[in-house]
Amino acid sequence: MNQSQDNQETSLIQQALHDYKAGLGHFTEQIPHIARKYNAFTEACFEEGELSQKEKQLIALGLSVYSQDEYCIIYHTQGCLDQGCSEKEILEALGVTAAFGGGAAMSQAVTLVQEAIQDLQQNTH
């Protein structure tokens, strides 16, 4: 892969995160009472409990890959990295996802997730 392609992929990952956040911001402006309740619910779901936040992010990433939701795949890849997941931990969790989701899940794990990991790690260093 040449530098131009690498920069394009980097911008696609960052653009997807930006688009999601912008869209959520617009939704919040238009329907704040629903957005507040949705945000409160999801924040409660991801709080530390019997499962750690790290474990919850791995679950969310697996579900995102299984459901083929590219925005959530990128968002929860970021969440996994933020919670200190190693690339091996992420890929092991996605191996379990691929056991249920087959080739479609595996294709996301070996393409989009790995691209997101590389891009997001580069932008935090």
C-alpha positions, -999 to 999 in steps of 0.1 A, spaced: 0 0 0 14 34 -9 14 65 12 -15 81 -7 -37 51 -1 -27 50 35 -36 87 40 -69 80 22 -78 52 46 -67 73 76 -90 101 65 -119 76 59 -116 63 95 -114 98 110 -142 111 86 -165 82 98 -159 91 134 -165 128 126 -197 120 106 -211 99 134 -205 126 160 -219 153 138 -250 133 130 -255 125 167 -251 162 175 -278 171 149 -301 145 163 -296 158 198 -304 194 186 -336 182 169 -349 157 195 -330 165 227 -354 146 251 -349 113 232 -311 119 227 -307 125 265 -325 93 274 -306 73 248 -273 87 259 -281 80 296 -291 44 288 -260 37 268 -237 54 293 -253 32 321 -247 1 299 -210 8 295 -204 17 332 -180 -6 351 -200 -34 368 -196 -71 370 -180 -67 335 -152 -42 330 -155 -14 305 -128 -31 285 -149 -63 283 -180 -43 274 -162 -26 245 -150 -60 232 -186 -72 233 -198 -41 215 -171 -44 189 -180 -81 183 -217 -72 179 -208 -43 156 -188 -66 134 -215 -93 134 -242 -67 124 -219 -52 98 -223 -16 112 -193 2 100 -197 33 121 -201 12 153 -171 -9 142 -149 21 141 -164 37 172 -160 6 193 -125 -2 179 -117 33 194 -134 23 226 -114 -9 228 -82 10 223 -92 36 249 -98 8 274 -63 -6 268 -71 -35 246 -42 -49 226 -46 -57 190 -44 -94 199 -72 -91 224 -94 -74 198 -86 -100 171 -92 -129 195 -126 -114 204 -133 -110 167 -123 -147 161 -153 -156 183 -175 -132 163 -164 -149 131 -173 -183 146 -209 -170 146 -208 -145 117 -187 -165 93 -170 -148 63 -188 -115 66 -176 -110 101 -141 -122 93 -139 -99 64 -146 -69 86 -122 -81 112 -93 -84 87 -100 -52 69 -119 -24 86 -110 -32 122 -73 -36 114 -73 -4 93 -91 14 122 -66 1 148 -36 13 127 -52 47 120 -64 53 156 -31 42 171 -12 65 148 -34 95 157 -29 89 195 9 89 193 
